[in-house]
C-alpha cells in the first residue's frame, strides 16, 4: 500500500463538538477542547483522504483518554488539554482583612513585646515612668476584664468542683515558694556574698500572693483552665492578709502590719469586679461582646507591656546597682525553680487525670508568678534598707518575661502536636 507524506499545518484544532461526538461513538465520555501546539507529520493512506485527518487525530485522542495507564500519544505530539470552563480566581486578601486578623492574633507577639518593653525601660526609663502606681490596678483590672469577657458562670462552678487542684495551687504558692525563697536567700548571702538585705528581699517576694498576670498567661495557653487559675489567685490573695505577715514573721522575724480592709478592696477592684463585668457583658450583651472581643488581644498586649516596663523604669537605679546582675541571676533561679516544681507537683498529684498536662501548666504559672509589686510595696514601707525591694523590682520583670516565654513555647508545642513538625 502506497502512502504519501503530508505536512500538517503548524496548529491543528479539533472542534469540541467533533471530539465529543467521536467520544460517544467509542463509548467514552466527552473530551475537552484539544489544541496542537507544535507541527507534526502524519501519513495518509491512498485509501484515506486528507479530510479524514481530523477524525484520525480525534480517534487517537479518544483512545488516549480511555487508557490512563499509558502516556497519551497526543501528549507525545505536543497536545495540551484546555477546559471550556472559565478560571475563577480567588480575590486577594485585603489590607482590612489582614489588619483584622493581626488584631485577633496579637497575643502571639506578647513575649517579643515584653522583651522590647524591658529593653526600652532599661535604655530610656522616661518612656515608662509616667505609668505610675495609680495606673497599675486599673491596668490589671483591664486584663481581668479581657479574660472575663470570654468566660461563663458555669466555668467557675466547674472550678469549685475540683478542690484538690485548688489546694495544690495553694500549696505551691505558700509552701513551695517560701522554701525556695529561703534557699535562694541563703545562696545569695552565703555564696554570692550579697548583703543580708538582699536575702530578706528574696524571702519577702517569695511570701506574697499569686499574680493576676498568671491568670492571663493561663488564658493564652489553656483557656478552659482560666476559672481554676482565677480562683487560685483569688484565694491566695484573700488569705495573704494573714499568711504573708505570718511567713515574714516566721522567716525574717519582721512583723508586717498589713491593711486587711485595703487588701479586700484591692482584690475587689482588680479581680472580682472586672471578671464579673466581662461575664455579664458576654451573657447579656452578646452583640457588643462579639464586636469588641477581636480588639482585646492588642489592647491587652499594650497594657501588659506597660505593667512590665513601668516597675523596671521606676526602679532603674536599684537594678543598675553593683548588686544588680547578681540579684538578677538569683531571681532568675528562684522563678525557674518555681515554674518547674509547680509543673512537677501537678504531674505527681494528678497523673491519672485526663487533663493532667493542662493542670500542670496552670499550677506552673500559679507557682512561678507572684505579686512582686506587693512585695515591692511592703519592702518600701516597712524596711529601711532600699536593697530589700531590689529582688521584688527585678522579679516583676523576670516573672513576666519567663511566664510569657512559656506561653510562646507551650503554644508552639500545641501547634506541632496538631499539625506536625
C-alpha positions in Angstrom: 0.0 0.0 0.0 1.5 3.3 -1.1 1.5 6.1 1.3 2.4 9.7 0.9 4.0 12.0 3.4 1.8 15.1 4.0 2.7 18.2 6.1 0.1 19.3 8.6 -0.3 22.9 9.4 1.7 24.2 12.5 -1.5 24.4 14.6 -4.3 21.9 14.2 -7.6 22.5 16.0 -10.1 19.8 16.6 -13.5 21.2 17.5 -15.1 20.3 20.8 -18.3 19.1 19.0 -16.5 16.6 16.7 -14.3 15.3 19.6 -17.4 14.8 21.8 -19.4 13.0 19.1 -16.4 10.8 18.4 -16.0 10.1 22.0 -19.7 9.0 22.3 -19.2 6.8 19.2 -16.4 4.9 21.0 -18.3 4.8 24.3 -16.1 7.4 26.0 -17.1 10.5 28.0 -16.9 13.8 26.0 -13.5 15.2 25.7 -12.5 18.8 26.3 -11.2 21.1 23.6 -7.8 19.9 22.2 -5.2 22.1 20.6 -2.0 21.1 18.9 1.0 23.2 20.0 3.6 22.1 17.5 3.9 20.9 14.0 3.7 17.2 13.4 3.6 14.9 10.4 1.0 12.3 9.6 0.8 9.6 7.0 -2.2 9.3 4.7 -3.0 6.1 3.0 -4.1 6.3 -0.6 -7.4 5.0 0.6 -7.9 7.8 3.1 -8.4 11.4 2.1 -7.0 14.4 3.8 -10.4 15.3 5.1 -10.2 12.3 7.4 -7.2 13.5 9.3 -9.4 15.3 11.8 -11.2 12.1 12.6 -7.9 10.2 12.9 -6.5 12.7 15.3 -9.7 12.7 17.3 -9.8 8.9 17.4 -6.3 9.0 18.8 -7.4 11.4 21.5 -10.3 9.1 22.4 -8.1 6.1 22.7 -5.6 8.1 24.8 -8.4 9.2 27.2 -9.6 5.6 27.6 -6.1 4.4 28.6 -5.0 6.2 31.8 -2.1 3.9 32.4 -0.1 4.8 29.3 1.0 8.3 28.2 -1.1 9.9 25.6 0.2 10.0 22.1 -1.2 13.4 21.8 1.0 14.5 24.7 3.9 13.0 22.8 3.0 15.2 19.9 2.7 18.3 22.0 -1.1 18.4 22.6 -2.5 20.0 25.7 -6.0 19.9 27.0 -7.8 23.1 27.8 -11.2 23.4 29.5 -14.1 25.4 28.3 -14.9 26.4 31.9 -13.7 29.9 32.9 -11.0 30.0 35.6 -12.3 31.7 38.7 -9.5 33.5 40.7 -9.9 33.9 44.5 -9.9 37.5 45.5 -6.7 38.6 47.3 -6.9 39.2 51.0 -7.3 42.9 51.5 -5.5 45.2 53.9 -8.5 45.4 56.2 -8.8 41.7 56.5 -5.1 41.3 57.3 -5.3 44.0 59.9 -8.3 42.4 61.5 -6.6 39.1 61.6 -3.5 40.6 63.2 -5.7 42.3 65.8 -7.1 38.9 66.9 -3.7 37.2 67.0 -1.8 40.0 68.7 -1.3 37.8 71.8 1.1 35.6 69.8 3.6 38.6 69.9 3.4 39.1 73.6 6.8 37.6 74.6 8.5 39.8 72.0 6.6 42.9 73.1 7.5 42.2 76.8 11.2 41.8 75.8 11.1 45.1 73.8 9.4 46.8 76.8 12.2 45.6 79.1 15.0 46.9 76.8 13.2 50.2 76.3 12.8 50.7 80.0 16.5 50.0 80.6 17.7 52.3 77.8 15.1 55.1 78.2 13.3 54.9 81.5 11.1 58.1 80.9 9.2 56.1 78.3 7.5 54.2 81.2 7.9 56.4 84.3 4.7 58.2 83.5 2.8 54.9 84.1 2.8 55.3 87.9 1.4 53.0 90.6 -2.0 54.6 90.4 -2.5 53.2 86.9 -1.3 49.7 87.8 -4.5 48.5 89.5 -6.8 49.7 86.6 -4.4 48.1 84.1 -4.6 44.7 85.9 -8.3 45.1 86.1 -8.5 45.6 82.4 -6.6 42.3 81.8 -9.0 40.5 84.1 -11.9 42.1 82.1 -10.3 40.8 78.9 -10.3 37.3 80.4 -13.8 37.6 81.8 -15.3 38.5 78.5 -14.5 35.0 77.3 -16.0 33.2 80.3 -19.3 31.9 81.6 -20.5 31.4 85.2 -20.7 27.7 84.7 -16.9 27.7 84.2 -16.5 28.7 87.9 -18.9 26.1 89.1 -16.7 23.5 87.4 -13.6 25.1 89.1 -15.0 24.7 92.6 -15.8 21.1 91.8 -12.1 20.4 91.7 -10.9 21.4 95.2 -7.8 19.3 95.2 -6.4 21.2 92.2 -7.1 24.5 94.1 -5.3 23.0 97.1 -2.3 22.1 95.0 -2.1 25.6 93.7 -2.2 27.0 97.2 0.5 24.5 98.3 2.8 25.7 95.5 2.1 29.4 96.4 2.6 29.4 100.1 4.7 26.3 100.9 7.0 25.5 97.9 7.8 29.2 97.1 8.7 30.3 100.7 11.0 27.3 100.9 12.6 28.3 97.6 12.9 31.9 98.9 14.9 30.8 102.0 17.0 28.5 99.8 18.0 31.2 97.3 18.4 33.8 100.0 20.9 31.6 101.6 22.7 31.1 98.3 22.8 34.8 97.7 24.2 35.8 101.1 26.5 32.8 101.7 27.8 32.0 98.3 27.3 35.2 96.2 28.3 37.4 99.2 25.3 39.7 98.8 24.1 41.9 101.6 21.7 40.4 104.1 19.1 42.9 102.9 19.0 41.2 99.5 18.4 37.9 101.3 15.5 39.5 103.2 14.1 40.8 99.9 14.2 37.3 98.4 12.3 35.8 101.3 9.8 38.7 101.2 9.0 38.3 97.5 8.5 34.5 97.9 5.8 35.0 100.6 3.4 37.2 98.7 0.3 36.0 96.9 -0.2 35.0 93.3 -0.1 37.4 90.4 -3.1 38.3 88.2 -0.7 38.0 85.2 -0.7 34.2 85.9 -4.4 34.2 85.0 -3.8 36.0 81.7 -0.9 33.7 80.9 -3.1 30.7 81.5 -5.8 32.2 79.3 -3.3 32.4 76.4 -2.3 28.7 76.7 -5.2 26.8 78.2 -8.4 28.9 78.1 -10.5 26.2 79.7 -8.3 26.3 82.9 -8.8 30.1 83.4 -11.5 29.7 86.1 -9.3 27.4 88.1 -6.4 29.9 87.8 -8.6 32.9 88.8 -9.9 31.1 91.8 -6.4 30.0 92.9 -5.1 33.6 92.7 -8.2 35.0 94.4 -7.8 32.6 97.3 -4.1 33.2 97.7 -4.6 37.0 97.6 -7.5 36.9 100.1 -5.6 34.9 102.6 -2.3 36.8 102.0 -3.5 39.4 104.5 -2.8 36.7 107.2 -0.4 34.3 105.6 2.2 36.8 104.3 2.7 38.6 107.7 2.9 35.1 109.4 5.5 33.9 107.0 7.7 37.0 107.2 7.5 36.9 111.0 8.5 33.2 110.9 11.3 33.5 108.3 12.5 37.1 108.8 11.5 37.9 112.4 9.8 41.0 111.0 6.2 41.8 111.9 4.4 43.4 108.9 1.1 45.0 109.7 -1.0 44.5 106.5 -4.1 46.6 105.8 -6.8 43.9 105.7 -9.6 46.2 104.5 -7.3 47.7 101.9 -6.4 44.2 100.6 -10.1 43.3 100.3 -10.8 46.5 98.3 -7.8 45.7 96.1 -9.0 42.2 95.3 -12.5 43.5 94.5 -11.2 46.2 92.2 -8.6 44.2 90.4 -10.1 40.7 90.2 -13.8 40.4 91.2 -15.4 43.4 89.6 -13.6 43.2 86.1 -14.3 39.4 85.9 -18.0 39.9 86.8 -18.3 42.8 84.3 -16.8 40.7 81.5 -19.0 37.7 82.2 -22.1 40.0 82.4 -21.3 41.6 79.1 -20.7 38.2 77.5 -24.0 36.9 78.8 -26.4 39.9 78.4 -24.9 41.9 75.6 -23.6 39.3 73.2 -23.5 41.5 70.1 -21.4 44.2 71.9 -19.2 41.5 73.4 -18.5 40.0 70.0 -17.8 43.4 68.5 -15.1 44.3 71.0 -13.6 40.9 71.5 -11.3 41.0 68.4 -9.5 44.2 69.6 -9.0 43.0 73.2 -5.8 41.0 72.4 -4.0 44.0 71.0 -5.1 46.2 73.9 -4.1 43.5 76.4 -0.6 43.3 74.9 -0.1 47.1 75.2 -1.3 47.1 78.8 0.9 44.1 79.7 3.9 45.9 78.2 3.2 48.9 80.4 2.8 46.7 83.5 6.2 45.2 82.8 8.2 48.3 81.7 6.9 50.6 84.4 8.3 49.0 87.6 11.6 48.4 85.9 11.8 52.1 84.8 10.9 53.4 88.2 13.5 51.2 90.0 16.2 51.6 87.4 18.8 52.9 89.9 18.4 49.8 92.1 18.6 47.5 89.1 21.8 49.2 87.9 23.4 49.0 91.3 26.6 46.9 91.9 24.4 44.0 93.1 22.0 44.2 90.1 23.4 41.4 88.0 23.9 39.0 90.9 20.3 39.6 92.1 19.1 39.1 88.5 20.8 35.6 88.5 19.4 34.8 91.9 15.8 35.9 91.0 16.0 34.0 87.7 16.9 30.8 89.5 14.1 31.3 92.0 11.5 31.7 89.3 12.8 28.9 87.1 12.7 26.5 90.1 9.2 27.7 91.0 7.8 27.1 87.4 9.5 23.7 87.3 8.4 22.5 90.8 4.8 23.7 90.2 4.8 21.7 86.9 6.2 18.6 88.6 3.9 18.9 91.6 0.8 18.8 89.4 2.2 15.8 87.5 2.8 13.9 90.7 -0.6 14.6 92.2 -2.8 14.4 89.2 -1.1 11.9 86.8 -4.3 9.9 86.4 -6.3 12.9 85.3 -7.2 13.1 81.6 -6.2 16.7 81.5 -3.0 16.4 83.6 -0.9 18.5 81.2 -3.4 21.4 81.3 -3.3 21.2 85.1 0.5 21.2 85.1 0.7 24.3 83.0 -1.9 26.1 85.2 -0.2 25.3 88.5 3.2 26.1 87.0 2.0 29.6 86.2 0.4 30.0 89.6 3.6 28.9 91.4 6.1 30.7 89.1 4.4 34.1 89.0 3.5 36.1 92.1 2.5 39.7 93.1 6.0 41.1 93.1 4.6 44.6 93.2 3.0 43.8 96.6 6.5 42.7 97.8 8.0 45.9 96.5 5.3 48.0 98.3 5.9 46.1 101.5 9.7 46.5 101.2 9.5 50.2 100.6 7.0 50.7 103.5 8.4 48.5 106.3 12.1 48.1 105.6 14.6 51.0 105.9 17.2 49.5 103.6 16.2 50.1 99.9 18.0 47.0 98.9 15.2 44.9 100.4 13.0 46.0 97.5 15.5 45.1 94.8 14.6 41.4 94.4 10.9 42.4 94.0 11.7 45.0 91.4 13.7 42.6 89.3 11.1 39.8 89.9 8.4 41.9 88.4 10.2 41.9 85.0 11.7 38.4 85.1 8.5 36.8 86.2 6.7 38.4 83.2 9.4 37.5 80.7 9.7 33.9 81.8 6.0 33.4 82.1 5.1 34.7 78.6 8.1 32.9 77.1 6.5 29.7 78.5 3.2 30.9 76.8 5.1 31.1 73.4 6.8 27.7 74.0 3.7 25.8 75.0 1.6 27.2 72.2 4.3 26.2 69.7 4.2 22.7 71.2 0.5 22.5 70.7 0.8 23.6 67.1 3.4 20.9 66.5 1.2 18.3 68.1 -1.7 19.3 66.0 -0.1 19.9 62.6 3.2 18.0 62.9 6.8 19.4 62.7 
